[in-house]
């Protein structure tokens, strides 16, 4: 696994594998590309995995603006351009799924296939939007750590917290690298995001939907609705996992991802 230097906006990324086919991993909120370390440690032959830190998270500099999903999608497009990459399999978790759907809407030609993990297509409810703006205000008044502390109990399943406390420790350390600007800007951007449900019927690339069995933030019924809206999409439930399936159920997540990628290679 390698860490590379910043782009023009200070975006950093992790990279593993040297194959000709690319997977672009998009992390959730308020994480960084480090949530994908288990995936980067298990790259199938013929593949190259890239996991950037979105602006204001991990090692990437904040943009100092509301981070709409369209803005983040365009940042990823620029990221691919800087690497000289045309198309990629885009794998997004939670907020990363919102960004992946925005990228599909803006530039579907850049997406070879989609992996949508622990995410939803619908916009926030009025109460959901209000809660995001309140948390953005909390970040600005009390720091990004206050938002992480408020969110952490909802992110992991009880099985993970009790049986694998080291996962919670690692996740909290990742969350602690987020900046106030990144946290507040992303919360406002997610609150303002459009409903992507109408986009689902336009998706004509292979799609894998992954959800944790005990995800309370993007629960199984929403994953079923998401997969049902995309022609040919496959749904995989990760047993015992909550919202951060790539860490909580890394072995099962990696197996599902590897099988999906092998199917693409065979096409």
Buried (B, 14 or more C-beta within 10 A) or exposed (E): EEEBEEBEEBBBBBBBBEBEBBBBBBBBBBBBBBBBBBBBEBBBEEBBBBBBBBBBBBBBBBBEEBBBBBBBBBBBBBBBEEBEBEBBBBBBBBBBBBBBBBBBBBBBEBBBBBBBBBBBBBBBEEEEBEBBBEBBEBBBEEBBBBBBBBBBEEBBBEBBBEEBEEBBEBBBEBBEBBBBBBBBBBBBBBBBBBEBBEBBEEBEBBBBBBBBBBBEBBBBEBBBBBBEBBEEBBBBBBEBBBBBBBBBBBEBBBBBBBEBBEEBEEE
